[in-house]
Amino acid sequence: MAAPGTNIVLVAGAVTFTGEWYWSQKMDWKVPLATILLAAGFEGLSSLDRNGTTILALIIFAGAASTKFSGHSAFDMVTALVSGGKTKKNPTPAKAS
């Protein structure tokens, strides 16, 4: 079974890949490759310090969830869903009156 830090890194990579794909309409295949390599590194480091890698993985996840693509992040999407609002793919600028 994989260490918690490894699983968190994999989820962070999935959030990054999905967010960029959804909001920017482009697939960056470097993200899954980098995610797999980073997760393998975390699996190795977890044998030395399991709690340390989990904390570092949580920091990586926070960065992945707050990264904005076309003005939107995963946090923005979740906040809009919880508050009942809608998220737009292409926000329109406010009109001056």
N, C-alpha and C positions, 0 to 999 in steps of 0.2 A: 504494500500500500504506500502511496506517495505521501510525503510529508505535507503538513498544512501550508507551508510557505510555497511549495511547488504548485499546489492546487490554486492558491491565490494568484500566483504569477500567470498561470494558464487562463484564469478568468479575466485578469487584467488585459492580457493580450487579446482575448476574444472581444472584450468591451472596446478596445482600441480599434481592432479590425472592423467590427460591426459599425461602430460610430462613424468611422471615416467612409465606409462603404455606403451607409445610409445617407449621411448628410452631404458628402462631396461627390457621390455617384462615381467613385473610382476605387478600384481594388489595388491595394499596395501589398504585394505578396512578400515583401521584406518583413512585414509585421509578424505573420505566423512563423516564419523561419527564425526570426530573432526571439520570439516568444518560446519556441521549443528549445533553442540553445540556452536561453536564460533559465528556463525551468530545469534543464539538465544540470546547470551550474548550481541552482538552488538545492536540487536533490543531493548533490555532493556536499555542499556546505551544511546541509541540515544534519549530517552525521557529526559535525563538529559542534554546532550550536543551534539546536532546534528552535528555541524561543527567539533567538536573534534573527534567524532567517524569516520567521513568521512576522516579526515586527517590520523588518525591511520590506517584505512582500506587501504588507498593508500600506506602507508608504508608497510603493510602486502602484498599487491599486488606486489609491487616492489621486495620484497624478494621472493615471489613465482615465479615471472617471471624470476628471475635471478638465481634460484636454478638449479644446473647442475645435470643431470642424464646421466651417461655414456659419460660425456664430452660435453653435449649439454644442452642449456637452451631454454626457450621460446623466449628470446631476440635473441639468436643465429639463431633460425629458421626464425624469422621475418626478421632479417638483411639479411640472405642469400636469402630469397624470394624477397626482395626489390632490392637487388643488382644483381639479376639474377643468382646467384650461386646455387649450389646444396649442400644439407646437406646429409651427409652419416650417416647411423646408426652406423656403426663400422669403425671409422677412422683408416686408416692404417698408421703405423709409416713411417717416411721418411727414404729412403735408403741412407746409407753412400757411397760416391763415392771415 
